[in-house]
Amino acid sequence: MILSEDHSESLELSKKAQKRMLKMARLEERKIERRAKEKATRKEKKIKRAEKIAAGEQVSENEGAQKRAKLNRVKEPFAARVVLDLGFDDKMSDKEIISLCSQLAYVYSINRRSPNPFRSLLFTSLNGRTLSRLEKLNQAGYKRWVGTEWWSEGYDRLWVQTLEEFTPRDGEGFGDATSKEDWAKDNIVEKSPEESLAVPVSQNRVVYLTADSSEILEELREGETYIIGGICDHNRYKNLCLDKARASGVRAAQLPIGRYLSHLSTRKVLTVNQVFGILVKWVETRDWELSFYSVIPKRKFQDRGRGREPTDMDFPAKTTVMEEEEPAL
Ligand code: SAH
């Protein structure tokens, strides 16, 4: 019964859908072939290596060990926190949620591979379809991402709830401060960057990144917290993150793209992983221009007006959305 139902449904598939299914089947087949080839090559390498060892020859570390060593080589972390604000679950289509989750995986991978990773990656407001999607991916692989924290609560818990639980060191008290918040403002900022990641955050050390702010981010500082809006919206919502930043009383700033790539329009909206990639590259190089070009392919800036330098006239809409091809997981 079920079979015949399925059959009749497939008969009704449009030509386009049939073509798509065929293409997917072909891709899947190629993937299986590729995997089999890779497996055979690995096996061959293993045998050759064993032969060399048996013959008393010197061998280098195997590939897996080399990869692990590369990931674990001595790192110089940057003592700042990046928050991925996932509080926009209801603003995205299912497809956009899928893209966003790939971008999050990409963010994690960029940080893990960097010689100067951000010390803390915090994902806040994890709920709804974003949570379901992450649970499905790689058997909830996100739970095994090293050095990440996941909250179902919003990022304001950084200063609201933690502050409630927080008590100053023995004998210090709250001094002359009229409230705990006032006390925190004066005291927490003076702590070393490492320490300030472990205690409640004062709001004036938090920056929400958004292309809609008129403020420009000049540099990243240890001890500060940078929020990236975890949303893939194909530019439907203007000022979404800017309004949120204002409502939560934190600063907002845009990346200084315009300064280096002035032929672009005033608003340049990047994807989550592009923004994160730029931040990491800046930490590594302290050079914005280099960081932009290492993350956004140059051709993206030349999409319009092929064969000549683009001018402002090429971007009358005042918005350039630089959506990336979906990153591989
Ligand atoms: N409509 C959303 C745009 C989502 S783009 C909004 O209101 O911001 C995903 C996130 O990347 C943004 O929330 C922002 O944190 C970051 N971002 C994108 N382009 C940026 C830019 N030019 N400067 C700073 N942050 C940017």
Residues whose N, C-alpha, C, O or C-beta is under 5 A from the ligand:
A	BS01	SAH	L209 T210 A211 I227 I228 G229 I231 D233 Y237 K238 N239 L240 C241 L242 A253 Q254 L255 K268 V269 L270 T271 V272 V275
